[in-house]
Amino acid sequence: MNLSPAQQAYFDEMSMTQKIAILLVQLGEDVTSALFSKMSIQAITEISKHIANSNSIEKNIGAAVLEEFYAIVQSNQYLNTG
C-alpha cells in the first residue's frame, strides 16, 4: 500500500464502518445487496450514510481498504485451518 503521509493519517483514523462502505462500493451492487440482506437495519443505515456522503474514493485509499480486508480474510482462514 503506497499511501502518502496524509492518506495514511486519514486511513488510520477511518472507522470500520467507513472502510466497509468503501469495500462495498468497490465490490458492486450485487455483492452489497447480498450482504445487506444479512445485516441489521442499523448496520445498513450506518454504512449507507457513509456511502452516500462519499463523493469519490481515492484510488490508494480504496486499495488500502482492499488490502486490509484481504489480510483479515487470510488471517481468519489461517486460524480456522490451524
N, C-alpha and C positions, 0 to 999 in steps of 0.2 A: 504494500500500500504506500503510494507516494503522495502523502499529504503535505501541504505547506504547513508551517507552524500555526497559522491562523485556522486552517482547515482542521488540523489535529486538535486544537483547542476547542473548536466548535463540535467536532466528533466526540471528544471526551465528555462534553457537557450535555450531549443529547440524551434524552430519556429513552428507555427501552421502547416506549410507545412510538416515539418519533422514528426510531430505527425500524420498527415493524412496519410503520406506514410506508417508509421508503422501500423496504423489501417488497411489500405487496404491490406497490406501484410498478416495480421492476418485473415482478412475476406475472402481471397482467390480470385482466378482469376475470377470466375463468378460474384461475387458481384462487384469487381473492374471494370470489363468490363462494367457492367450495369451502374455504377456510372460515369465512364469515358464518356459514351455516352451522358451524360447530362452536361458535363463540357466543358469549353472553351479549345482550343488548348494550350493556355498559361498555364492554370492551370494544364493540363495533363502533359505538358513538365516539369514544376517545380516539380510536385510530382514524376514523373518518374525519374528525376535526383536523388532525394533522395532515391528512391527505388533501383536504380542501384548502388549507392555509398555505400549502407549499406551492409556490409559483413554478419553480423548477428545481431540479436536483442536480447539484454539481456532479460531474462525472466521477471525480475522485472520491467524493463522499458516498455516492452510490456503490462504487467498487469496494470501499471500505466496509460498508454495511454487508455486502455480499460475502466478503472475506470473513467477517466476524460470524455470520450465520453458518458458513461452511465449517469454520473451526468448531463451532458449537455442535453441529451435526456430527462431525468426525469424532469429537471427544465423547459424545453420547454413544456412538457405535462402539468405540473402544471400551467404554465402561460396560456396555451390555454384553460384549463378547469376552471380556477379560474375566 
